[in-house]
Amino acid sequence: MIATLLLLAALFLWYLFADCDFILLFCDKLLSRSRRKMENFRGKVVWITGASSGIGEYLAYDLAARGAKLILSARRKTELERVREACIAQCGQVEIRVLPLDISKHDTHASVVSEALEFFNHIDILINNAGRSQRALIIDTELEVDRELLETNTLGSISLTKALLPSMVQRKSGHVAVVSSTAGKLGVPVSASYAASKHALHGWFNTLRLELMAENIDVTIVCPGPVVSEGAASAITHVVGESVGSTNVDDSQKMSTARCAHLIVTAIDHQLSEAWIARNPVLFFSYVGQYCPILVSWLAKFVVPGRIAAFKAGHKDINARVSLWQTLGISKKTQ
């Protein structure tokens, strides 16, 4: 009886305070303290896509502080230069190269990889972070929007990884990470094409891990939930070429970008196959979706109609945090 009560108390505390899955939390809170901090990435060459803002930008700050050599890629060269200068201002003379890249232009990836390899002769870690979010109902979404998200979020990461793989295989060393999403584990109303593009990443990169086991190449899939970033504002709508724009949403309930980046680096450091990074109730839904899908379908009856109604009413950011009581349907109040 006492053991059961202690377990329930532990689970309740985890629900209130956890911001990642059990294994990643263990690595962050316990294992990382027993290892040589800041040394595991020193001198490693890390290539980050989508590095001009959001998670990619803060990955650059975290890794620069650990002494990594960085290659920063995104479409906006001026923003990449800003991130580079910020890294140098915070960490001193770290080796950072700027390499503009449009992840959706797959025919340019071979030449971009060749240029990246010229910087440091090899790449130790590739972090596929570039991508785009979405806010639209399925019934309203043009097929070209579906195509654009799949070509950017899915084929973009696949294409760049395939272009770089031969050099890693030749060295029999490397680590490929891809930033998926909790939307890659669950269906997400008002973001179906985005969710589809992230689900596809899991199938491809999980298979890649199996095929490269004998080549000493690791693969890590990270699944962040709602994080403070520019992603919501730049999210595509139901029409090609149209973005959501300013959301005017209070981000205080979302995970900080710095914390998310830190946990991603921790997952890569410990060579985790998959890591979930989110506050509750998103983290709770990830666990339930993984181990008891039928319960998600039941809980969705209480949560999803409110999210769709809020979207139709003009709330552009549907990732506001929901309380435990709302998750269980005890309160109909929307946030």
LOBAZA-539984 format. One record per residue (C-alpha): residue number from 1; residue in three letters; z, y, x. Coordinates in Angstrom, 3 decimals. Layout:
residues N
<node nr="NUM" rest="ALA" pz="Z" py="Y" px="X"/>
...
end
This chain:
residues 335
<node nr="1" rest="MET" pz="0.000" py="0.000" px="0.000"/>
<node nr="2" rest="ILE" pz="0.941" py="2.440" px="2.767"/>
<node nr="3" rest="ALA" pz="-2.193" py="1.542" px="4.709"/>
<node nr="4" rest="THR" pz="-4.311" py="2.228" px="1.623"/>
<node nr="5" rest="LEU" pz="-2.667" py="5.615" px="1.061"/>
<node nr="6" rest="LEU" pz="-3.184" py="6.548" px="4.708"/>
<node nr="7" rest="LEU" pz="-6.840" py="5.578" px="4.476"/>
<node nr="8" rest="LEU" pz="-7.316" py="7.639" px="1.323"/>
<node nr="9" rest="ALA" pz="-5.559" py="10.602" px="2.956"/>
<node nr="10" rest="ALA" pz="-7.792" py="10.285" px="6.026"/>
<node nr="11" rest="LEU" pz="-10.902" py="10.160" px="3.857"/>
<node nr="12" rest="PHE" pz="-9.766" py="13.215" px="1.908"/>
<node nr="13" rest="LEU" pz="-9.131" py="15.179" px="5.107"/>
<node nr="14" rest="TRP" pz="-12.535" py="14.095" px="6.408"/>
<node nr="15" rest="TYR" pz="-14.107" py="15.334" px="3.178"/>
<node nr="16" rest="LEU" pz="-12.440" py="18.723" px="3.524"/>
<node nr="17" rest="PHE" pz="-13.043" py="19.392" px="7.209"/>
<node nr="18" rest="ALA" pz="-15.775" py="17.131" px="8.645"/>
<node nr="19" rest="ASP" pz="-19.143" py="18.654" px="9.500"/>
<node nr="20" rest="CYS" pz="-20.899" py="15.560" px="10.880"/>
<node nr="21" rest="ASP" pz="-20.907" py="11.773" px="10.583"/>
<node nr="22" rest="PHE" pz="-18.030" py="9.642" px="11.893"/>
<node nr="23" rest="ILE" pz="-19.736" py="8.531" px="15.122"/>
<node nr="24" rest="LEU" pz="-20.897" py="12.007" px="16.088"/>
<node nr="25" rest="LEU" pz="-17.465" py="13.414" px="15.234"/>
<node nr="26" rest="PHE" pz="-15.880" py="10.793" px="17.506"/>
<node nr="27" rest="CYS" pz="-18.279" py="11.689" px="20.327"/>
<node nr="28" rest="ASP" pz="-17.660" py="15.417" px="19.889"/>
<node nr="29" rest="LYS" pz="-13.881" py="15.350" px="19.544"/>
<node nr="30" rest="LEU" pz="-12.905" py="12.446" px="21.801"/>
<node nr="31" rest="LEU" pz="-15.586" py="11.118" px="24.125"/>
<node nr="32" rest="SER" pz="-16.922" py="14.519" px="25.199"/>
<node nr="33" rest="ARG" pz="-13.440" py="15.554" px="26.287"/>
<node nr="34" rest="SER" pz="-13.170" py="12.588" px="28.612"/>
<node nr="35" rest="ARG" pz="-16.512" py="13.168" px="30.322"/>
<node nr="36" rest="ARG" pz="-17.622" py="15.843" px="32.728"/>
<node nr="37" rest="LYS" pz="-18.469" py="18.696" px="30.428"/>
<node nr="38" rest="MET" pz="-21.453" py="20.902" px="31.241"/>
<node nr="39" rest="GLU" pz="-22.757" py="18.466" px="33.885"/>
<node nr="40" rest="ASN" pz="-24.754" py="15.914" px="31.912"/>
<node nr="41" rest="PHE" pz="-27.751" py="18.238" px="31.415"/>
<node nr="42" rest="ARG" pz="-27.591" py="20.071" px="34.753"/>
<node nr="43" rest="GLY" pz="-31.008" py="20.043" px="36.362"/>
<node nr="44" rest="LYS" pz="-32.621" py="18.185" px="33.440"/>
<node nr="45" rest="VAL" pz="-35.913" py="19.569" px="32.132"/>
<node nr="46" rest="VAL" pz="-35.662" py="20.111" px="28.361"/>
<node nr="47" rest="TRP" pz="-38.604" py="21.227" px="26.222"/>
<node nr="48" rest="ILE" pz="-37.616" py="22.821" px="22.890"/>
<node nr="49" rest="THR" pz="-40.153" py="23.560" px="20.170"/>
<node nr="50" rest="GLY" pz="-39.389" py="26.110" px="17.454"/>
<node nr="51" rest="ALA" pz="-37.271" py="27.948" px="20.036"/>
<node nr="52" rest="SER" pz="-37.937" py="31.511" px="18.886"/>
<node nr="53" rest="SER" pz="-35.180" py="31.565" px="16.244"/>
<node nr="54" rest="GLY" pz="-32.625" py="29.520" px="14.320"/>
<node nr="55" rest="ILE" pz="-31.561" py="26.115" px="15.599"/>
<node nr="56" rest="GLY" pz="-34.116" py="26.137" px="18.415"/>
<node nr="57" rest="GLU" pz="-32.838" py="29.451" px="19.749"/>
<node nr="58" rest="TYR" pz="-29.236" py="28.254" px="19.807"/>
<node nr="59" rest="LEU" pz="-30.246" py="24.958" px="21.397"/>
<node nr="60" rest="ALA" pz="-31.643" py="27.078" px="24.220"/>
<node nr="61" rest="TYR" pz="-28.353" py="28.968" px="24.613"/>
<node nr="62" rest="ASP" pz="-26.279" py="25.765" px="24.608"/>
<node nr="63" rest="LEU" pz="-28.503" py="23.921" px="27.077"/>
<node nr="64" rest="ALA" pz="-28.893" py="26.917" px="29.379"/>
<node nr="65" rest="ALA" pz="-25.101" py="27.113" px="29.604"/>
<node nr="66" rest="ARG" pz="-25.111" py="23.459" px="30.681"/>
<node nr="67" rest="GLY" pz="-27.527" py="24.150" px="33.536"/>
<node nr="68" rest="ALA" pz="-30.679" py="22.640" px="32.049"/>
<node nr="69" rest="LYS" pz="-34.152" py="23.799" px="33.007"/>
<node nr="70" rest="LEU" pz="-35.859" py="24.908" px="29.823"/>
<node nr="71" rest="ILE" pz="-39.336" py="25.188" px="28.378"/>
<node nr="72" rest="LEU" pz="-39.315" py="27.266" px="25.197"/>
<node nr="73" rest="SER" pz="-42.165" py="26.922" px="22.712"/>
<node nr="74" rest="ALA" pz="-43.047" py="28.546" px="19.394"/>
<node nr="75" rest="ARG" pz="-45.834" py="30.727" px="18.031"/>
<node nr="76" rest="ARG" pz="-44.162" py="34.101" px="18.696"/>
<node nr="77" rest="LYS" pz="-44.263" py="34.770" px="22.428"/>
<node nr="78" rest="THR" pz="-42.307" py="38.027" px="22.156"/>
<node nr="79" rest="GLU" pz="-39.432" py="36.216" px="20.430"/>
<node nr="80" rest="LEU" pz="-39.501" py="33.476" px="23.046"/>
<node nr="81" rest="GLU" pz="-39.200" py="36.124" px="25.758"/>
<node nr="82" rest="ARG" pz="-36.233" py="37.600" px="23.890"/>
<node nr="83" rest="VAL" pz="-34.504" py="34.220" px="23.805"/>
<node nr="84" rest="ARG" pz="-35.260" py="33.703" px="27.494"/>
<node nr="85" rest="GLU" pz="-33.750" py="37.067" px="28.418"/>
<node nr="86" rest="ALA" pz="-30.684" py="36.341" px="26.273"/>
<node nr="87" rest="CYS" pz="-30.177" py="33.010" px="28.064"/>
<node nr="88" rest="ILE" pz="-30.383" py="34.724" px="31.452"/>
<node nr="89" rest="ALA" pz="-27.991" py="37.459" px="30.331"/>
<node nr="90" rest="GLN" pz="-25.450" py="34.860" px="29.183"/>
<node nr="91" rest="CYS" pz="-25.853" py="32.246" px="31.917"/>
<node nr="92" rest="GLY" pz="-27.296" py="33.971" px="34.991"/>
<node nr="93" rest="GLN" pz="-30.446" py="32.843" px="36.771"/>
<node nr="94" rest="VAL" pz="-31.402" py="29.713" px="34.856"/>
<node nr="95" rest="GLU" pz="-34.908" py="28.310" px="35.135"/>
<node nr="96" rest="ILE" pz="-36.699" py="28.996" px="31.848"/>
<node nr="97" rest="ARG" pz="-40.425" py="28.997" px="31.123"/>
<node nr="98" rest="VAL" pz="-42.065" py="30.330" px="27.986"/>
<node nr="99" rest="LEU" pz="-44.937" py="28.285" px="26.586"/>
<node nr="100" rest="PRO" pz="-46.448" py="29.505" px="23.278"/>
<node nr="101" rest="LEU" pz="-47.344" py="26.687" px="20.897"/>
<node nr="102" rest="ASP" pz="-48.552" py="26.374" px="17.316"/>
<node nr="103" rest="ILE" pz="-47.241" py="22.959" px="16.317"/>
<node nr="104" rest="SER" pz="-49.779" py="22.707" px="13.472"/>
<node nr="105" rest="LYS" pz="-52.782" py="22.957" px="15.844"/>
<node nr="106" rest="HIS" pz="-52.835" py="19.352" px="16.952"/>
<node nr="107" rest="ASP" pz="-56.014" py="19.673" px="19.019"/>
<node nr="108" rest="THR" pz="-54.217" py="22.013" px="21.446"/>
<node nr="109" rest="HIS" pz="-51.273" py="19.712" px="22.187"/>
<node nr="110" rest="ALA" pz="-52.853" py="17.801" px="25.079"/>
<node nr="111" rest="SER" pz="-53.581" py="21.005" px="27.001"/>
<node nr="112" rest="VAL" pz="-50.123" py="22.440" px="26.196"/>
<node nr="113" rest="VAL" pz="-48.463" py="19.269" px="27.510"/>
<node nr="114" rest="SER" pz="-50.497" py="19.520" px="30.719"/>
<node nr="115" rest="GLU" pz="-49.307" py="23.102" px="31.136"/>
<node nr="116" rest="ALA" pz="-45.697" py="22.109" px="30.469"/>
<node nr="117" rest="LEU" pz="-45.866" py="19.355" px="33.100"/>
<node nr="118" rest="GLU" pz="-47.157" py="21.856" px="35.664"/>
<node nr="119" rest="PHE" pz="-43.934" py="23.865" px="35.353"/>
<node nr="120" rest="PHE" pz="-41.480" py="21.186" px="36.526"/>
<node nr="121" rest="ASN" pz="-43.729" py="18.102" px="37.127"/>
<node nr="122" rest="HIS" pz="-41.958" py="16.150" px="34.402"/>
<node nr="123" rest="ILE" pz="-40.053" py="16.472" px="31.113"/>
<node nr="124" rest="ASP" pz="-36.701" py="14.707" px="30.764"/>
<node nr="125" rest="ILE" pz="-36.038" py="15.601" px="27.120"/>
<node nr="126" rest="LEU" pz="-38.375" py="16.753" px="24.348"/>
<node nr="127" rest="ILE" pz="-36.674" py="18.267" px="21.294"/>
<node nr="128" rest="ASN" pz="-39.107" py="18.427" px="18.370"/>
<node nr="129" rest="ASN" pz="-37.520" py="21.221" px="16.354"/>
<node nr="130" rest="ALA" pz="-40.498" py="23.221" px="15.052"/>
<node nr="131" rest="GLY" pz="-41.154" py="23.024" px="11.331"/>
<node nr="132" rest="ARG" pz="-41.107" py="24.811" px="8.030"/>
<node nr="133" rest="SER" pz="-39.033" py="24.553" px="4.856"/>
<node nr="134" rest="GLN" pz="-40.078" py="24.777" px="1.200"/>
<node nr="135" rest="ARG" pz="-38.911" py="26.144" px="-2.142"/>
<node nr="136" rest="ALA" pz="-41.035" py="25.001" px="-5.096"/>
<node nr="137" rest="LEU" pz="-41.091" py="22.593" px="-8.004"/>
<node nr="138" rest="ILE" pz="-43.428" py="19.608" px="-7.694"/>
<node nr="139" rest="ILE" pz="-45.303" py="20.389" px="-10.907"/>
<node nr="140" rest="ASP" pz="-46.213" py="23.875" px="-9.631"/>
<node nr="141" rest="THR" pz="-47.069" py="22.974" px="-6.016"/>
<node nr="142" rest="GLU" pz="-50.659" py="22.998" px="-4.836"/>
<node nr="143" rest="LEU" pz="-51.799" py="19.885" px="-2.966"/>
<node nr="144" rest="GLU" pz="-52.673" py="22.062" px="0.024"/>
<node nr="145" rest="VAL" pz="-48.994" py="22.988" px="0.338"/>
<node nr="146" rest="ASP" pz="-48.130" py="19.291" px="0.564"/>
<node nr="147" rest="ARG" pz="-50.821" py="18.901" px="3.210"/>
<node nr="148" rest="GLU" pz="-49.641" py="21.903" px="5.235"/>
<node nr="149" rest="LEU" pz="-46.030" py="20.725" px="5.354"/>
<node nr="150" rest="LEU" pz="-46.997" py="17.198" px="6.366"/>
<node nr="151" rest="GLU" pz="-49.359" py="18.450" px="9.061"/>
<node nr="152" rest="THR" pz="-46.768" py="20.869" px="10.427"/>
<node nr="153" rest="ASN" pz="-43.459" py="19.044" px="10.077"/>
<node nr="154" rest="THR" pz="-44.643" py="15.470" px="10.497"/>
<node nr="155" rest="LEU" pz="-47.958" py="15.312" px="12.321"/>
<node nr="156" rest="GLY" pz="-47.009" py="18.257" px="14.523"/>
<node nr="157" rest="SER" pz="-44.032" py="16.422" px="16.042"/>
<node nr="158" rest="ILE" pz="-45.942" py="13.128" px="16.167"/>
<node nr="159" rest="SER" pz="-48.941" py="14.695" px="17.903"/>
<node nr="160" rest="LEU" pz="-46.908" py="16.517" px="20.549"/>
<node nr="161" rest="THR" pz="-44.758" py="13.446" px="21.237"/>
<node nr="162" rest="LYS" pz="-47.825" py="11.211" px="21.638"/>
<node nr="163" rest="ALA" pz="-49.351" py="13.707" px="24.068"/>
<node nr="164" rest="LEU" pz="-46.215" py="13.686" px="26.230"/>
<node nr="165" rest="LEU" pz="-45.366" py="9.966" px="26.035"/>
<node nr="166" rest="PRO" pz="-47.712" py="8.726" px="28.810"/>
<node nr="167" rest="SER" pz="-45.899" py="10.819" px="31.426"/>
<node nr="168" rest="MET" pz="-42.502" py="9.497" px="30.267"/>
<node nr="169" rest="VAL" pz="-43.730" py="5.904" px="30.226"/>
<node nr="170" rest="GLN" pz="-45.167" py="6.316" px="33.710"/>
<node nr="171" rest="ARG" pz="-41.765" py="7.499" px="34.977"/>
<node nr="172" rest="LYS" pz="-39.932" py="4.939" px="32.803"/>
<node nr="173" rest="SER" pz="-37.545" py="7.694" px="31.856"/>
<node nr="174" rest="GLY" pz="-37.225" py="10.170" px="29.025"/>
<node nr="175" rest="HIS" pz="-35.569" py="11.122" px="25.782"/>
<node nr="176" rest="VAL" pz="-37.326" py="12.258" px="22.605"/>
<node nr="177" rest="ALA" pz="-35.300" py="14.001" px="19.897"/>
<node nr="178" rest="VAL" pz="-36.574" py="15.146" px="16.534"/>
<node nr="179" rest="VAL" pz="-34.837" py="17.525" px="14.147"/>
<node nr="180" rest="SER" pz="-35.198" py="15.952" px="10.723"/>
<node nr="181" rest="SER" pz="-32.862" py="16.976" px="7.888"/>
<node nr="182" rest="THR" pz="-30.437" py="15.534" px="5.372"/>
<node nr="183" rest="ALA" pz="-33.524" py="15.966" px="3.177"/>
<node nr="184" rest="GLY" pz="-35.003" py="13.183" px="5.289"/>
<node nr="185" rest="LYS" pz="-32.385" py="10.832" px="3.826"/>
<node nr="186" rest="LEU" pz="-32.316" py="11.932" px="0.175"/>
<node nr="187" rest="GLY" pz="-34.576" py="13.350" px="-2.466"/>
<node nr="188" rest="VAL" pz="-34.098" py="17.126" px="-2.692"/>
<node nr="189" rest="PRO" pz="-35.085" py="19.024" px="-5.858"/>
<node nr="190" rest="VAL" pz="-37.207" py="22.136" px="-5.245"/>
<node nr="191" rest="SER" pz="-38.182" py="20.820" px="-1.774"/>
<node nr="192" rest="ALA" pz="-40.158" py="17.639" px="-2.423"/>
<node nr="193" rest="SER" pz="-42.934" py="18.156" px="0.141"/>
<node nr="194" rest="TYR" pz="-40.411" py="19.194" px="2.778"/>
<node nr="195" rest="ALA" pz="-38.325" py="16.094" px="2.020"/>
<node nr="196" rest="ALA" pz="-41.426" py="13.905" px="2.230"/>
<node nr="197" rest="SER" pz="-42.352" py="15.344" px="5.630"/>
<node nr="198" rest="LYS" pz="-38.849" py="14.624" px="6.957"/>
<node nr="199" rest="HIS" pz="-38.666" py="11.110" px="5.465"/>
<node nr="200" rest="ALA" pz="-41.896" py="10.292" px="7.304"/>
<node nr="201" rest="LEU" pz="-40.364" py="11.348" px="10.620"/>
<node nr="202" rest="HIS" pz="-37.688" py="8.663" px="10.247"/>
<node nr="203" rest="GLY" pz="-40.231" py="5.881" px="9.830"/>
<node nr="204" rest="TRP" pz="-42.319" py="6.960" px="12.810"/>
<node nr="205" rest="PHE" pz="-39.548" py="7.823" px="15.272"/>
<node nr="206" rest="ASN" pz="-37.440" py="4.764" px="14.367"/>
<node nr="207" rest="THR" pz="-40.491" py="2.637" px="15.162"/>
<node nr="208" rest="LEU" pz="-41.080" py="4.597" px="18.370"/>
<node nr="209" rest="ARG" pz="-37.542" py="3.756" px="19.488"/>
<node nr="210" rest="LEU" pz="-38.212" py="0.050" px="19.028"/>
<node nr="211" rest="GLU" pz="-41.505" py="0.144" px="20.898"/>
<node nr="212" rest="LEU" pz="-40.062" py="2.069" px="23.854"/>
<node nr="213" rest="MET" pz="-36.872" py="0.081" px="24.379"/>
<node nr="214" rest="ALA" pz="-38.351" py="-1.645" px="27.430"/>
<node nr="215" rest="GLU" pz="-39.540" py="1.677" px="28.893"/>
<node nr="216" rest="ASN" pz="-36.077" py="3.272" px="29.240"/>
<node nr="217" rest="ILE" pz="-36.944" py="6.014" px="26.757"/>
<node nr="218" rest="ASP" pz="-34.382" py="7.025" px="24.125"/>
<node nr="219" rest="VAL" pz="-35.104" py="8.423" px="20.661"/>
<node nr="220" rest="THR" pz="-32.624" py="10.493" px="18.653"/>
<node nr="221" rest="ILE" pz="-33.094" py="11.661" px="15.061"/>
<node nr="222" rest="VAL" pz="-30.778" py="14.492" px="13.958"/>
<node nr="223" rest="CYS" pz="-30.328" py="15.416" px="10.310"/>
<node nr="224" rest="PRO" pz="-28.846" py="18.891" px="9.734"/>
<node nr="225" rest="GLY" pz="-27.845" py="20.090" px="6.291"/>
<node nr="226" rest="PRO" pz="-27.742" py="23.767" px="5.252"/>
<node nr="227" rest="VAL" pz="-27.527" py="25.917" px="8.404"/>
<node nr="228" rest="VAL" pz="-27.625" py="29.676" px="8.923"/>
<node nr="229" rest="SER" pz="-31.206" py="30.417" px="10.009"/>
<node nr="230" rest="GLU" pz="-34.434" py="32.157" px="9.064"/>
<node nr="231" rest="GLY" pz="-35.698" py="28.925" px="7.532"/>
<node nr="232" rest="ALA" pz="-35.024" py="29.885" px="3.924"/>
<node nr="233" rest="ALA" pz="-36.841" py="33.207" px="4.208"/>
<node nr="234" rest="SER" pz="-39.901" py="31.656" px="5.877"/>
<node nr="235" rest="ALA" pz="-40.005" py="28.696" px="3.489"/>
<node nr="236" rest="ILE" pz="-43.348" py="28.118" px="1.838"/>
<node nr="237" rest="THR" pz="-43.578" py="28.367" px="-1.959"/>
<node nr="238" rest="HIS" pz="-45.926" py="26.502" px="-4.304"/>
<node nr="239" rest="VAL" pz="-48.923" py="28.460" px="-2.977"/>
<node nr="240" rest="VAL" pz="-50.464" py="28.217" px="0.507"/>
<node nr="241" rest="GLY" pz="-49.822" py="31.333" px="2.575"/>
<node nr="242" rest="GLU" pz="-46.896" py="32.545" px="0.470"/>
<node nr="243" rest="SER" pz="-43.332" py="32.656" px="1.840"/>
<node nr="244" rest="VAL" pz="-40.061" py="33.014" px="-0.029"/>
<node nr="245" rest="GLY" pz="-39.136" py="36.175" px="1.888"/>
<node nr="246" rest="SER" pz="-35.658" py="37.689" px="1.940"/>
<node nr="247" rest="THR" pz="-33.147" py="35.501" px="0.102"/>
<node nr="248" rest="ASN" pz="-30.198" py="37.951" px="0.083"/>
<node nr="249" rest="VAL" pz="-27.801" py="35.007" px="0.100"/>
<node nr="250" rest="ASP" pz="-24.292" py="34.862" px="1.523"/>
<node nr="251" rest="ASP" pz="-24.546" py="32.414" px="4.438"/>
<node nr="252" rest="SER" pz="-20.781" py="32.165" px="4.956"/>
<node nr="253" rest="GLN" pz="-20.617" py="28.696" px="3.390"/>
<node nr="254" rest="LYS" pz="-23.361" py="27.277" px="5.618"/>
<node nr="255" rest="MET" pz="-22.796" py="25.750" px="9.024"/>
<node nr="256" rest="SER" pz="-23.186" py="28.223" px="11.880"/>
<node nr="257" rest="THR" pz="-26.332" py="27.842" px="13.947"/>
<node nr="258" rest="ALA" pz="-24.305" py="27.603" px="17.146"/>
<node nr="259" rest="ARG" pz="-22.184" py="24.738" px="15.796"/>
<node nr="260" rest="CYS" pz="-25.267" py="22.858" px="14.611"/>
<node nr="261" rest="ALA" pz="-26.946" py="23.268" px="18.005"/>
<node nr="262" rest="HIS" pz="-23.801" py="22.077" px="19.773"/>
<node nr="263" rest="LEU" pz="-23.674" py="18.917" px="17.650"/>
<node nr="264" rest="ILE" pz="-27.378" py="18.230" px="18.234"/>
<node nr="265" rest="VAL" pz="-26.855" py="18.495" px="21.992"/>
<node nr="266" rest="THR" pz="-23.826" py="16.190" px="21.673"/>
<node nr="267" rest="ALA" pz="-25.921" py="13.613" px="19.793"/>
<node nr="268" rest="ILE" pz="-28.593" py="13.743" px="22.510"/>
<node nr="269" rest="ASP" pz="-25.973" py="13.582" px="25.268"/>
<node nr="270" rest="HIS" pz="-24.506" py="10.393" px="23.815"/>
<node nr="271" rest="GLN" pz="-27.960" py="8.945" px="23.099"/>
<node nr="272" rest="LEU" pz="-27.224" py="8.412" px="19.412"/>
<node nr="273" rest="SER" pz="-30.024" py="6.855" px="17.399"/>
<node nr="274" rest="GLU" pz="-29.317" py="9.041" px="14.361"/>
<node nr="275" rest="ALA" pz="-26.824" py="11.795" px="13.597"/>
<node nr="276" rest="TRP" pz="-25.951" py="13.602" px="10.344"/>
<node nr="277" rest="ILE" pz="-24.843" py="17.211" px="10.717"/>
<node nr="278" rest="ALA" pz="-23.604" py="18.868" px="7.535"/>
<node nr="279" rest="ARG" pz="-20.581" py="20.039" px="5.633"/>
<node nr="280" rest="ASN" pz="-19.491" py="18.388" px="2.426"/>
<node nr="281" rest="PRO" pz="-20.621" py="17.693" px="-0.202"/>
<node nr="282" rest="VAL" pz="-23.987" py="17.260" px="1.563"/>
<node nr="283" rest="LEU" pz="-22.413" py="14.911" px="4.096"/>
<node nr="284" rest="PHE" pz="-20.759" py="12.974" px="1.273"/>
<node nr="285" rest="PHE" pz="-24.110" py="12.579" px="-0.505"/>
<node nr="286" rest="SER" pz="-25.698" py="11.382" px="2.757"/>
<node nr="287" rest="TYR" pz="-23.162" py="8.571" px="3.025"/>
<node nr="288" rest="VAL" pz="-23.421" py="7.647" px="-0.633"/>
<node nr="289" rest="GLY" pz="-27.218" py="7.736" px="-0.485"/>
<node nr="290" rest="GLN" pz="-27.185" py="5.438" px="2.528"/>
<node nr="291" rest="TYR" pz="-24.717" py="2.871" px="1.220"/>
<node nr="292" rest="CYS" pz="-24.729" py="3.194" px="-2.590"/>
<node nr="293" rest="PRO" pz="-27.961" py="4.822" px="-3.838"/>
<node nr="294" rest="ILE" pz="-27.229" py="4.092" px="-7.491"/>
<node nr="295" rest="LEU" pz="-24.147" py="6.328" px="-7.291"/>
<node nr="296" rest="VAL" pz="-26.321" py="9.222" px="-6.087"/>
<node nr="297" rest="SER" pz="-28.479" py="8.845" px="-9.176"/>
<node nr="298" rest="TRP" pz="-25.382" py="9.085" px="-11.352"/>
<node nr="299" rest="LEU" pz="-23.928" py="12.091" px="-9.504"/>
<node nr="300" rest="ALA" pz="-27.302" py="13.832" px="-9.551"/>
<node nr="301" rest="LYS" pz="-27.054" py="14.151" px="-13.330"/>
<node nr="302" rest="PHE" pz="-24.223" py="16.630" px="-12.818"/>
<node nr="303" rest="VAL" pz="-25.656" py="18.559" px="-9.861"/>
<node nr="304" rest="VAL" pz="-29.452" py="18.665" px="-10.029"/>
<node nr="305" rest="PRO" pz="-29.979" py="20.410" px="-13.404"/>
<node nr="306" rest="GLY" pz="-27.883" py="23.353" px="-12.204"/>
<node nr="307" rest="ARG" pz="-29.870" py="23.641" px="-8.970"/>
<node nr="308" rest="ILE" pz="-33.178" py="23.628" px="-10.827"/>
<node nr="309" rest="ALA" pz="-31.896" py="26.130" px="-13.396"/>
<node nr="310" rest="ALA" pz="-30.686" py="28.413" px="-10.590"/>
<node nr="311" rest="PHE" pz="-34.088" py="28.206" px="-8.914"/>
<node nr="312" rest="LYS" pz="-35.926" py="29.017" px="-12.143"/>
<node nr="313" rest="ALA" pz="-33.540" py="31.940" px="-12.670"/>
<node nr="314" rest="GLY" pz="-34.649" py="33.423" px="-9.358"/>
<node nr="315" rest="HIS" pz="-32.108" py="32.119" px="-6.819"/>
<node nr="316" rest="LYS" pz="-34.291" py="31.620" px="-3.758"/>
<node nr="317" rest="ASP" pz="-31.810" py="29.713" px="-1.645"/>
<node nr="318" rest="ILE" pz="-30.746" py="26.514" px="-3.404"/>
<node nr="319" rest="ASN" pz="-28.567" py="25.328" px="-0.512"/>
<node nr="320" rest="ALA" pz="-25.367" py="27.099" px="-1.553"/>
<node nr="321" rest="ARG" pz="-22.318" py="24.955" px="-0.998"/>
<node nr="322" rest="VAL" pz="-20.993" py="23.058" px="-4.010"/>
<node nr="323" rest="SER" pz="-17.302" py="22.275" px="-4.405"/>
<node nr="324" rest="LEU" pz="-15.855" py="18.789" px="-4.797"/>
<node nr="325" rest="TRP" pz="-15.148" py="19.462" px="-8.460"/>
<node nr="326" rest="GLN" pz="-18.717" py="20.607" px="-9.118"/>
<node nr="327" rest="THR" pz="-20.033" py="17.522" px="-7.329"/>
<node nr="328" rest="LEU" pz="-18.064" py="15.358" px="-9.760"/>
<node nr="329" rest="GLY" pz="-19.225" py="17.407" px="-12.729"/>
<node nr="330" rest="ILE" pz="-15.784" py="18.742" px="-13.612"/>
<node nr="331" rest="SER" pz="-17.023" py="22.325" px="-13.526"/>
<node nr="332" rest="LYS" pz="-20.386" py="23.499" px="-14.823"/>
<node nr="333" rest="LYS" pz="-20.137" py="26.772" px="-12.961"/>
<node nr="334" rest="THR" pz="-23.027" py="27.334" px="-10.542"/>
<node nr="335" rest="GLN" pz="-22.769" py="29.051" px="-7.175"/>
end
